[in-house]
Amino acid sequence: MLVVSFCVSFDYEQEQGHRYLDLAIYAPANYVGVYSRSRWNISEKTKEEYVEGCSEWKCLAYHDSCWTEGVEIFLKENESEIICLDTLTDWYEIVNMSEEEIRQFAH
């Protein structure tokens, strides 16, 4: 699975840390799935304890030829929040999925 992470805006007056949107492309065979989720590592401005977490993956598209619509949906839905690619590491990650993750993404 290919995962591209984007840094997104948040309320700098209320919190500190990082918020991300992940775009995943998973193609186990002929069909290609496009998925998204949000991730965070955030603390309230008045506290030093950070909370790290993520949402469940959301399927945006799963198709053999029209899967690019999922990428378009992701970009349009989040265009006002996306600041940049997450370049703290590489701009993408190849994720070797566990059997449980494969079952979660199977249709």
N, C-alpha and C positions, 0 to 999 in steps of 0.2 A: 504494500500500500504506500502510495506517495502522499506525504502530508506537507502542506505549505502553510506556514503560520504568519499571521498578520498582527501587528501591534494595533490596538484600537484605543480611542480616546476614553477618558473617564473623568469624573469630577475631581479635579486637582485640589479643590478647596476642602473636600470632605475626606479624601482617601489618598493613599500613596501606594506605590507598587507598580504592578503591570497587569494589563488585561490583553487577552489575545483572542483571535478567531482562527480556528484551524479549518482548512479545506482539505479533505481527503479524497483521493481518487483510488478506487479499488477495482481491479479487473481480473477476477479469477479465471475467466474464460472469455467467451464471446461478448458478454454483457459487461458494461462499465458502470460502476456506481460512483456517485458524487455525494459526499457527506460533509456536514459542518457541525461544529461545536464551539462553545466558548470555554475559555480557560482563564484563570486568574490567580494572582498571588498579591493580595491586597491587604492593607491595614488602614484603619481609621487614622486620621491625622493625629489624634490625641493619644493613640496607643502605639506600642512598638511590636505587638503580636500580629504576625501576618497569617492570613488564612489562604490556603492553597486549595484549588478545586477545579472541577470541570463539569460541564453539562453532559448529558447523553448525546451521542451522535444522532443527527437528524438527516434522513435521506432526502436529497434534493432531486436526484434523478437516478434511474437504473435502466439503461437501455443499450442496445447494440449500436445505434447510430446517432441518436439525439441526446446523448449524455452531456454534450457540451452546454446544453440548456441549463444544466445544474450549476455549472461554473458561472454562467451569465446571471442566474438567479442569485447566487451567492454575492457576486460583485454588486448587483443592483440593490439588493436588500441592505447591504452594509457600506455602501459608498460614502455615506456621511460620517461613519465611524472609523473607517480604516485610515491609519496614519501612514504606515509603511510596512514593508516586509520585516519580519522578525530576523534581524541580522546579527543577533547576539551570538548565534552559532552559524550554521549554514542556513541559507534561505529555504531549504527543503530538507526533509528527512525521509529516508526509505525505512519503513517499519515492517519488521518481520512479525506477522500476526500469530497469536496463539490460537489453538483450536477453538477456544471459547469466543475469541474475537471474530474468527472466521464464521462461526455459527451466527453471531450477532449481525454480521453484514450480509449473510446469505438471504436470498429472496426465494 
